[in-house]
Amino acid sequence: MKNFFLISIVVLFSCVSEQSENNDFQDTSSELKALRLNNNFATPYRVLETTLSDASVFDEFYGNTGQTIGYVLRYYFYTTIRLNADSNTLTSMDGSKFNIEETDSPLQLTRSTIEVIAGMSFGSIEYKEFVETYFSGCIDLSGIPFPCVSTKEYEPVCGCDGLTYNNRGEAHCAGVQSVTDGPC
């Protein structure tokens, strides 16, 4: 009888442990954690909440970096990605919230998020380091007029960074030094 109770407890513990592991898996499938932390803030990472629900869409490459868009956001911009949200919102390390444009395109979501981060104090430093790492000679941040205004017409160009811009003016406002006609 003693052995029966001992076996029952072991089986019960095993089932609880397995259920806990499954719950952990479900939690991580709806969140892609930041790959680096910035310890200058109480919250050492940003949080991008997105309406996108499939984590694999963040496996697309970001321009000519050879890195996925998920890696770029999570590593270079200290951002955790939370899936299945009601809207696209970025919460900065200081707790400020920013609305990010609604889109079904993970690449456009990433570009919009990076644009917002690049406007932040620490984010502008992160963006400059990112550009220097991957787009040196292609993007010149010092040559961008402020404010930079471009027209809205859609005449797509492919920037030397491997990203498509709506038109030459938009590429110029991003500091892109050379473009070719048509999307990338």
ABEGO torsion letter per residue (X at the ends): XAAAAAAAAAAAAAAAAAAAAAAAAAAAAABBBBABBBAABABABBBBBBABABAAAAABBBEAAGBBAAAAAAAAAGBBBBBGBABBBBBBAAGBBBBBBBBABAAAAAAAAAAAAAABAAAAAAAAAAAAAAABGABBAAABBOBBBBBABBBBBBBAAGBBBABAAAAAAAGBABBBBEBX
